[in-house]
Amino acid sequence: MSEPRPRGRTVLRTRKFDVEELQTEAGVRHVIRHPGAVVLLPLRETAAGVRIVAIRNRRIAVGEALLELPAGTLEPPEPPASTAARELEEETGYGAATLELLGRFHTTPGMTDELMHAYIARGLRPVGQRLEAGEEIQVVELSPVELWRAVDRGDVRDAKTLACLLLALRKGMLPAAGPEVAR
């Protein structure tokens, strides 16, 4: 059973999150209050087999484009599944026939209460990409072998992507990396 979240004084409000200042026994702490987010593992069936629809996303915080799975922030009161459907279309240009929840996880509990909802998307159909202003996103489709090679090389360094892949792997929804993937 979870404890009630301590609340503090809001010291910063942004479009996507707030920062609260909390008084604790150890002193002042700053916590990011986030509405939550989604991450998706889109699987596209082709004649050659399954393809993972990933993105190369320019991330200003790290100064580079990262290979990651599509994701986005909840816009309350929008439910997570609706956010997942919206973000999949916006970032990849695909709609999904089905979205299945893989699990939930806290992204960085040492500094934020953000709860990420991970989904697998199937039955993809093209609908056209609709990027938000300022987004620099390129769609990248990978076979499972190509994806695991990218993970092994360290090309996938985004935690939400790695967590989503682990959830899908553990549930048998993504082929495991076999000996053919080894370097």
N, C-alpha and C positions, 0 to 999 in steps of 0.2 A: 504494500500500500504506500502510495507516495505522500509525502508531506506537502503542506501548502507552500507555494513558492513565496519566498520573502519578497516584499515589494519595497521600493525605495522612491527616491525623487528622480523624476525624468530630467536629465540634463541635456539630451539631444533628441530631436525628432527628425527622422528622414522619411522619404517616400516608402522605403522598404522595412525599416526597423527603428526602434528607439533604444537609447542607452539610459540605463538607470544607475544611480549611485546608491549603494547599499551601505548601511552602517553595520559592521559585524564585530564580534569580539576581537577579531584580529585587525580591525581597522576598516578603512573605506575600500569597497570593491565596486568595480563598474561591470555591469552585466548588459549584454545586448538582448533585448526582447524582440523576438522575431515571430511573425505569424505562422511560420512553418513553410515547408516547400515539398516539391516532388522531384523524383528522378525516374527516368524511364529506360527500360531495356527494350528498344523496338526491334523485333525480329521480322525480316522480310523473306518470304519464301520465293525462291527462284528455281529455274530448271537445274541450276548448278548446285542447289542446296541453300541452306539458310544464310542470310547476310544480316549482320548487326549494323543498324543504322546509328552511327555515332556522329559527333560533330567536332570540328576544330574551332574552338571558341576563344577569341581574343580576351584575355583577362588582364585588366589594367593593374590589379593588385600585385601580380607576379611579373608583369612586363613581358608576357609572351602568350601565344596561342596554345591552349592545352587540348589534347585529345581527351574527350569526355563524352558521357552520355547526356542526352538532352535533359534539361531540368528547369525548374522555375519556382517562383514564390507564390504562395497562396494569396488570394485576394479575398479575405473574409467578407461575407459569409460563404464564399464559394467552397464547396467540398473538395477534398483532395483529388478525387477521381475526375472532377470537372477541370481542375487545374491541369492534371496530367494530360487530358485530351487537348486542351487549349495549347499547352506548351509544346506538345508533340507536333501539332500542326504549324504553330508559329516558327519553331526552330528547324524542323526537318522537312516540312512540306508534305507530311504524310498524316492521314487520319487512320484510326485503328478500329477494326471491327470489335475487338475485345481488349479490355484492360483488366489485368489481374494483380491484386495487391501481393507483393512478395514479402513485405515486412516494413517495419518502421525503425528508425534509429535517430539518436541525437547526434548532430554533426560535430559539435565542439563543446561538450558540456562544461568545460572549464571557464567558458566565457559567454555562452549563449544558451538560451532555452529552445533554439531551433529544433523542431522535430521534422525529420525527412521521411516521406512516404515513398517507398520504392514500388514501381509497377513494371510488369512485363506487358508489352503491347504486341498484339498479333493481328493478322488480317489487314495488313497495311495497304492503303490505296493513296495515290497521289492527289493532293488537294491544293498544292501551292504554298510555298514558304511565305510567312508574313513576319519578318523581323521587326522588332521595335527599333525606334530611332537610336542610333549609336551602337547597335549590336553588329559585331563582325563575326559571323558564323558561316562555316563551310561544312556541308554535309559530306561525311566520309563513310562509305559502306565497306565492311570488313567481313571476311569469313571468320568462323570461330578460331581457326589456326592463326590467321593474321592478327586477330585480337589478342590471343594469348602471347604471341610473339612480342607484340607491342607492350604488353604488361611486363613480360620477362626482361625486355630491354630497358624498362623504366620510362617508356614513352607515355604511359598512363600513370599520372601522379595525382590525379584528382580523387580525393577520399570518397566522395559520394559515388563516383563511378566504380571504384574498387569494392565498396560495400555492396552496391547493387549487384555487381557481378558475382560476389561471394554468395549472396542470398539466392540468386538464380542457380548457381552451380550446386549449392547444397540441396536445393529442391528438385534437382534433376532437370531443370528447364534450359540448361545451357551445357553443351558438351564440355567435358573436362579436357584439360590440356594433357595430351598424350605424349609419348616419346617423340613423335614427329615434330613437336613444337620446340623441343630442346635446341637451343642456340643453333 
